[in-house]
Amino acid sequence: MSQSVGRALAILPLLAEGPAGLEPVATALGVHKSTALRLLRTLHEHGMVYRQQDGRYRLGARLFTLAAQAAEGLDVREIAHPHLVRLNEACGHTVHLAVREDDTVLYIDKVESRYPVRMYSRIGKPVPVTVAAVAKLLLADLPEPERRSLAERLDYPAYTPRSITGPAQLLVELAQVREQGWATDFGGHEESINCVAAPIRGADGRTVAACSLSAPSVVIDADGLRELLPLLRAAADSISNDYSGRIPA
């Protein structure tokens, strides 16, 4: 990257903190004011920054337009799929990708297990929202009032003796999921199926999707699946980085 381009790009996160005048920009960049002015004028010409009446600069409308267009064009399924395939190749178990639509959580991608005994599911199928690990992650990220409102209006089918039975129990579970950053379903929907899930986050840190590993207990027990959490979370973090455009730490 050329030095000028690098300096120009460095101005944008600086102005994201608030409007700034020429001298603070030059100081932050470690350049002469004439150099900072040239860079600001170039960014201004392209609508990336805007010069206010008081002489300070702020981020321009063109930058927000481009960001909105980019966000609308993002397809989390397309971005996630290669990572899901690699995760499946590494562990062999069924991998799902899920998103929330209003009160429903749907599988939007799946990579099938290589084992002959496997979990039944299909793309486009709603998941059992009160027990599924991916659903817990997506609901846990909601603001508390919305979380409580949703918990109150959901139905609570008794799929198995381990199913969540009502709003109070669900809210306790969601609070724990929110704190630990991952979720499980160990026999809550089907007694013989275990699942662990991790969040996929956008640039704002909010959960936009969830990915999971699922397997019958005859293939791997709950403790064995829990041991795969680091592998799952690393895959989810990689998807998050690709989706949000973050540079990995």
Stockholm file with secondary structure:
# STOCKHOLM 1.0

chainA/1-249         MSQSVGRALAILPLLAEGPAGLEPVATALGVHKSTALRLLRTLHEHGMVYRQQDGRYRLGARLFTLAAQAAEGLDVREIAHPHLVRLNEACGHTVHLAVREDDTVLYIDKVESRYPVRMYSRIGKPVPVTVAAVAKLLLADLPEPERRSLAERLDYPAYTPRSITGPAQLLVELAQVREQGWATDFGGHEESINCVAAPIRGADGRTVAACSLSAPSVVIDADGLRELLPLLRAAADSISNDYSGRIPA
#=GR chainA/1-249 SS CCHHHHHHHHHHHHHHTSCBCHHHHHHHHTSCHHHHHHHHHHHHHTTSEEECTTSCEEECHHHHHHHHHHHHTCCHHHHHHHHHHHHHHHHCSEEEEEEEETTEEEEEEEECCSSSSCCCCCTTCBCCTTTCHHHHHHHHTSCHHHHHHHHHHSCCCCSSTTSCCSHHHHHHHHHHHHHHSCEEEESSSSTTEEEEEEEEECTTSCEEEEEEEEEETTTSCHHHHHTTHHHHHHHHHHHHHHHHTCCCC
#=GC SS_cons         CCHHHHHHHHHHHHHHTSCBCHHHHHHHHTSCHHHHHHHHHHHHHTTSEEECTTSCEEECHHHHHHHHHHHHTCCHHHHHHHHHHHHHHHHCSEEEEEEEETTEEEEEEEECCSSSSCCCCCTTCBCCTTTCHHHHHHHHTSCHHHHHHHHHHSCCCCSSTTSCCSHHHHHHHHHHHHHHSCEEEESSSSTTEEEEEEEEECTTSCEEEEEEEEEETTTSCHHHHHTTHHHHHHHHHHHHHHHHTCCCC
//
